[in-house]
């Protein structure tokens, strides 16, 4: 809304009564009995209309003899901007810390209570401070294993103070032992098979934990190379008859989405990506959501761009149904395996 929306005193008073944040920065109001001026969205106790005056700027309110409200702080950036800046600062603190900071120290650094800081951090990022810190350590773990001279050096570079905690975390983050990850999957066994469907070739791969990839495309050889590139040193086993039955179940779900896929998954990604993917798996066939709606469901209402990135990073097609996410206007946007495939999947599910 522009200033023209709040030009008259009647419009401004209505905005104050509704605590309309859209009016913030458009005008300010002062209260004669308290001697302060506020933003329209201020949560302070409502004043009597007879005690309220309106001002076009902070300077005008101060020249009239009023001081800034200590609650809404009209002389500072909007609350949302202050929260975003604070969370960005805390994220940098976590990123740069040698070991994982605890909640008390983070809250103290933010100038907030533990509860308030925890709530604001999760609202801004979609993650708890602990989950964010764990994701940072996972990233360091992967980078350390690739860069450090030994696994032991990587343990301390990742911010772990003991090898026990490192190995306990590494299995969930890497899907294999640190030494196997460090050597490009050496020692790990990945079984795969490729099937044919009405959408083209489908590659299904699985570790001992569950399905780690469902890839679609027109060239079966390209799909196999993609899998090999992910783990160049892993033992990749193909064309086993019993595993081909798993591929058949995946193909069956492609052709008839209503049957679903009740198979364990080995989902690998950052904490935020895994949260997005889990929410995606809870969206039933026949329903679509926008990126903004998905961000709300994930708990990061301002993170539409981040959830779009998580959708693009999903390597388990259909079983993690990122095809059920559309633009805010309902139109179909990009899809890792092609917009045409996305359109067909949605039509089969009765979404389009």
C-alpha positions as CSV (number, residue, x, y, z in Angstrom):
1,X,0.0,0.0,0.0
2,X,1.1,3.5,-0.7
3,X,0.7,6.6,1.4
4,X,-2.5,7.4,-0.5
5,X,-4.1,4.5,1.3
6,X,-3.5,6.3,4.6
7,X,-4.1,9.9,3.6
8,X,-7.1,10.7,5.7
9,X,-7.2,10.7,9.5
10,X,-10.1,8.2,9.3
11,X,-7.9,5.8,7.3
12,X,-5.0,6.2,9.7
13,X,-7.1,5.7,12.8
14,X,-8.5,2.5,11.2
15,X,-5.0,1.3,10.6
16,X,-4.0,2.0,14.2
17,X,-7.0,0.1,15.5
18,X,-6.2,-2.9,13.3
19,X,-2.5,-2.6,14.1
20,X,-1.9,-2.8,10.3
21,X,1.8,-3.4,9.6
22,X,1.2,-2.3,6.0
23,X,0.9,1.2,7.4
24,X,4.3,1.1,9.2
25,X,6.6,3.7,7.7
26,X,3.7,5.5,6.0
27,X,2.8,7.6,9.1
28,X,3.2,7.6,12.9
29,X,0.8,8.4,15.7
30,X,1.4,10.0,19.0
31,X,-0.5,9.7,22.3
32,X,-0.8,13.0,24.3
33,X,-1.3,11.3,27.7
34,X,1.9,9.2,27.4
35,X,4.1,11.6,25.4
36,X,5.3,8.9,23.0
37,X,4.8,8.2,19.3
38,X,4.4,4.8,17.7
39,X,4.1,2.8,14.6
40,X,0.6,2.0,13.4
41,X,1.2,-1.7,14.3
42,X,2.4,-1.1,17.8
43,X,1.0,-3.7,20.3
44,X,0.7,-1.2,23.1
45,X,-2.6,-0.7,24.9
46,X,-5.1,1.1,22.6
47,X,-5.4,4.9,23.2
48,X,-8.5,7.0,23.1
49,X,-9.0,8.7,19.7
50,X,-9.2,12.1,21.4
51,X,-5.6,11.7,22.7
52,X,-4.1,10.6,19.3
53,X,-2.4,12.7,16.7
54,X,-0.9,11.7,13.4
55,X,2.5,12.6,11.9
56,X,4.0,12.1,8.4
57,X,7.5,11.4,9.7
58,X,9.6,10.6,12.7
59,X,11.1,14.1,12.6
60,X,7.6,15.7,12.7
61,X,6.6,13.6,15.7
62,X,9.8,14.6,17.6
63,X,9.4,18.2,16.7
64,X,5.9,18.1,18.2
65,X,7.6,17.0,21.5
66,X,7.0,13.3,21.5
67,X,9.6,10.6,22.2
68,X,9.9,7.1,20.5
69,X,7.8,4.3,22.0
70,X,10.1,1.7,23.8
71,X,7.9,-1.1,22.7
72,X,7.6,-0.7,18.9
73,X,10.8,1.4,18.5
74,X,9.6,3.5,15.6
75,X,13.0,5.2,15.2
76,X,14.6,1.8,14.4
77,X,14.1,-0.6,11.4
78,X,10.8,-2.6,11.4
79,X,10.7,-5.5,13.8
80,X,10.8,-8.1,10.9
81,X,14.0,-6.5,9.6
82,X,15.5,-6.4,13.1
83,X,14.7,-10.1,13.6
84,X,16.1,-11.0,10.2
85,X,19.3,-9.1,11.0
86,X,19.6,-10.8,14.4
87,X,19.1,-14.3,13.0
88,X,21.6,-13.6,10.2
89,X,24.1,-12.5,12.9
90,X,23.4,-15.7,15.0
91,X,23.8,-17.9,11.9
92,X,27.2,-16.3,11.3
93,X,28.1,-16.9,14.9
94,X,27.2,-20.6,14.6
95,X,29.0,-20.8,11.2
96,X,32.2,-19.4,12.7
97,X,32.2,-21.1,16.1
98,X,34.8,-23.9,16.5
99,X,32.3,-25.9,18.6
100,X,28.5,-25.9,18.6
101,X,27.2,-23.0,20.8
102,X,24.5,-23.9,23.3
103,X,21.0,-22.2,23.3
104,X,21.8,-20.1,26.4
105,X,24.9,-18.5,24.8
106,X,23.0,-17.8,21.6
107,X,20.1,-16.3,23.4
108,X,22.4,-14.1,25.4
109,X,24.2,-12.9,22.3
110,X,20.9,-12.1,20.7
111,X,19.7,-10.1,23.7
112,X,16.5,-12.2,24.0
113,X,15.2,-14.9,26.3
114,X,15.8,-18.5,25.4
115,X,12.2,-19.1,24.5
116,X,11.8,-15.9,22.4
117,X,15.1,-16.4,20.6
118,X,14.2,-20.1,19.8
119,X,10.8,-19.0,18.4
120,X,12.2,-16.2,16.3
121,X,15.1,-18.2,14.9
122,X,12.8,-21.1,13.9
123,X,10.3,-18.7,12.3
124,X,13.0,-17.0,10.2
125,X,14.9,-20.2,9.1
126,X,12.5,-23.1,9.4
127,X,15.0,-24.8,11.7
128,X,15.7,-24.8,15.4
129,X,19.1,-23.4,16.4
130,X,20.3,-26.9,17.3
131,X,19.2,-28.3,13.9
132,X,20.9,-25.4,12.1
133,X,24.1,-26.0,14.1
134,X,23.9,-29.7,13.3
135,X,23.6,-28.9,9.6
136,X,26.6,-26.7,9.8
137,X,28.6,-29.6,11.4
138,X,27.4,-32.0,8.7
139,X,28.6,-29.6,6.0
140,X,31.9,-29.3,7.8
141,X,32.1,-33.1,8.1
142,X,31.7,-33.6,4.4
143,X,34.1,-30.8,3.5
144,X,36.6,-32.0,6.1
145,X,36.5,-35.5,4.9
146,X,37.3,-34.2,1.4
147,X,40.0,-31.8,2.4
148,X,41.7,-33.0,5.6
149,X,44.6,-35.4,5.6
150,X,42.9,-37.9,7.9
151,X,39.5,-38.8,9.3
152,X,40.9,-37.8,12.8
153,X,41.7,-34.3,11.5
154,X,38.2,-34.0,10.0
155,X,36.7,-34.9,13.4
156,X,38.1,-31.7,15.0
157,X,37.7,-29.6,11.9
158,X,34.0,-30.4,12.0
159,X,33.6,-29.1,15.5
160,X,33.3,-32.5,17.3
161,X,35.2,-32.9,20.6
162,X,35.1,-36.7,20.5
163,X,35.4,-39.4,17.8
164,X,32.4,-41.2,19.3
165,X,30.0,-38.4,18.6
166,X,31.5,-37.9,15.2
167,X,30.9,-41.5,14.1
168,X,27.4,-41.5,15.6
169,X,26.5,-38.5,13.6
170,X,28.3,-39.5,10.4
171,X,26.1,-42.6,9.6
172,X,23.0,-40.5,9.5
173,X,24.6,-37.6,7.6
174,X,26.6,-39.6,5.1
175,X,24.7,-42.9,4.8
176,X,28.0,-44.8,5.2
177,X,31.2,-44.7,7.2
178,X,33.4,-41.5,7.1
179,X,36.2,-43.4,5.5
180,X,33.9,-44.8,2.8
181,X,32.5,-41.3,2.1
182,X,36.1,-39.9,2.0
183,X,37.1,-42.4,-0.7
184,X,34.1,-41.7,-2.9
185,X,31.9,-44.5,-1.4
186,X,34.6,-47.1,-1.3
187,X,33.4,-50.1,0.7
188,X,29.7,-49.1,0.4
189,X,27.3,-51.2,-1.7
190,X,24.6,-49.6,-3.8
191,X,22.3,-51.8,-5.8
192,X,20.4,-50.5,-8.8
193,X,18.3,-51.4,-11.7
194,X,16.7,-49.5,-14.6
195,X,13.1,-50.0,-15.8
196,X,11.0,-48.5,-18.5
197,X,7.8,-46.6,-18.0
198,X,5.5,-44.3,-20.0
199,X,7.6,-41.4,-18.7
200,X,10.9,-42.9,-20.0
201,X,13.7,-44.7,-18.2
202,X,13.6,-44.9,-14.4
203,X,16.7,-45.8,-12.3
204,X,16.2,-46.9,-8.8
205,X,19.1,-47.3,-6.4
206,X,19.3,-48.4,-2.8
207,X,21.8,-48.7,0.1
208,X,21.3,-51.0,3.0
209,X,19.1,-48.3,4.6
210,X,16.7,-47.8,1.8
211,X,16.1,-46.2,-1.6
212,X,18.7,-43.4,-2.1
213,X,17.8,-42.4,-5.7
214,X,15.0,-42.5,-8.2
215,X,16.1,-40.9,-11.4
216,X,14.1,-40.3,-14.6
217,X,15.2,-39.5,-18.1
218,X,15.3,-40.6,-21.7
219,X,18.8,-42.2,-21.7
220,X,19.3,-45.2,-19.4
221,X,23.1,-45.0,-19.8
222,X,23.1,-41.3,-18.7
223,X,21.1,-42.3,-15.6
224,X,23.7,-45.0,-14.7
225,X,26.5,-42.5,-15.2
226,X,24.8,-40.0,-12.9
227,X,24.7,-42.7,-10.2
228,X,28.3,-43.6,-10.7
229,X,29.4,-40.0,-10.5
230,X,27.8,-39.7,-7.1
231,X,29.8,-42.6,-5.6
232,X,32.7,-43.3,-8.0
233,X,34.4,-45.8,-5.5
234,X,31.3,-47.6,-4.3
235,X,30.5,-51.1,-5.2
236,X,27.5,-50.7,-7.6
237,X,25.6,-53.8,-8.3
238,X,23.1,-53.9,-11.1
239,X,20.6,-56.2,-12.7
240,X,19.8,-58.4,-9.7
241,X,16.4,-60.2,-10.3
242,X,15.1,-59.5,-6.7
243,X,16.0,-55.8,-6.9
244,X,14.2,-55.5,-10.3
245,X,11.0,-56.2,-8.4
246,X,11.6,-53.0,-6.4
247,X,11.9,-51.1,-9.7
248,X,8.7,-52.7,-10.9
249,X,6.9,-51.3,-7.8
250,X,8.3,-47.8,-8.5
251,X,7.2,-48.1,-12.1
252,X,3.7,-49.2,-10.9
253,X,3.4,-46.1,-8.8
254,X,4.3,-43.9,-11.7
255,X,1.5,-45.5,-13.8
256,X,-0.9,-45.6,-10.9
257,X,-0.1,-43.0,-8.3
258,X,-3.0,-44.0,-6.0
259,X,-1.2,-47.3,-5.0
260,X,1.7,-45.3,-3.3
261,X,5.1,-46.6,-2.4
262,X,5.6,-48.3,0.9
263,X,9.4,-48.7,0.8
264,X,12.1,-47.4,3.2
265,X,14.1,-44.4,1.9
266,X,17.7,-43.3,2.5
267,X,17.2,-39.6,2.3
268,X,20.4,-37.5,2.4
269,X,20.6,-33.8,2.6
270,X,20.9,-30.8,5.0
271,X,18.6,-30.6,8.0
272,X,16.5,-28.0,6.1
273,X,16.3,-30.1,2.9
274,X,15.2,-33.2,4.9
275,X,12.5,-31.2,6.7
276,X,11.2,-30.0,3.3
277,X,11.3,-33.5,1.9
278,X,9.4,-34.9,4.9
279,X,6.7,-32.4,4.5
280,X,6.5,-33.1,0.8
281,X,5.9,-36.8,1.6
282,X,2.9,-35.8,3.7
283,X,1.2,-34.1,0.7
284,X,-1.4,-36.6,-0.6
285,X,-1.8,-37.5,-4.3
286,X,-4.3,-35.2,-6.0
287,X,-3.3,-32.1,-4.0
288,X,-0.8,-29.4,-5.0
289,X,0.7,-26.6,-2.9
290,X,2.5,-23.4,-3.9
291,X,6.1,-22.7,-2.9
292,X,4.8,-20.1,-0.4
293,X,2.4,-22.6,1.1
294,X,5.1,-25.2,1.4
295,X,7.3,-22.7,3.1
296,X,4.5,-22.1,5.6
297,X,4.1,-25.8,6.2
298,X,7.8,-26.2,6.7
299,X,7.8,-23.4,9.3
300,X,9.7,-20.9,7.3
301,X,7.0,-18.5,5.9
302,X,9.6,-16.3,4.2
303,X,11.6,-19.2,2.8
304,X,9.8,-19.8,-0.5
305,X,13.1,-19.5,-2.4
306,X,14.9,-21.9,0.0
307,X,12.1,-24.6,-0.3
308,X,12.3,-24.3,-4.1
309,X,16.0,-25.0,-3.8
310,X,15.3,-28.1,-1.6
311,X,12.8,-29.3,-4.2
312,X,15.4,-28.9,-7.0
313,X,18.0,-30.9,-4.9
314,X,15.6,-33.8,-4.4
315,X,17.1,-37.0,-6.0
316,X,14.2,-39.3,-5.1
317,X,11.6,-38.6,-7.7
318,X,7.9,-39.3,-7.1
319,X,8.5,-41.0,-3.7
320,X,9.5,-37.5,-2.4
321,X,6.8,-35.8,-4.5
322,X,8.3,-32.4,-5.4
323,X,6.1,-32.5,-8.6
324,X,3.1,-31.5,-6.3
325,X,4.6,-28.0,-5.8
326,X,3.4,-25.3,-8.3
327,X,3.7,-21.6,-8.6
328,X,1.6,-19.3,-6.5
329,X,-0.8,-18.7,-9.5
330,X,-1.2,-22.5,-9.9
331,X,0.9,-22.8,-13.0
332,X,3.5,-25.5,-13.4
333,X,7.1,-24.4,-13.0
334,X,10.5,-26.2,-13.5
335,X,11.0,-29.8,-12.6
336,X,14.3,-31.6,-12.3
337,X,13.1,-34.4,-14.7
338,X,11.2,-32.1,-17.1
339,X,8.0,-30.0,-17.0
340,X,6.2,-32.4,-19.3
341,X,6.7,-35.3,-16.8
342,X,5.5,-33.1,-14.0
343,X,2.3,-32.3,-16.0
344,X,1.6,-35.9,-16.7
345,X,2.2,-36.9,-13.1
346,X,-0.3,-34.3,-11.8
347,X,-2.9,-35.3,-14.4
348,X,-2.6,-38.9,-13.3
349,X,-3.1,-37.9,-9.7
350,X,-6.1,-35.7,-10.6
351,X,-4.4,-32.5,-9.7
352,X,-4.5,-30.9,-13.1
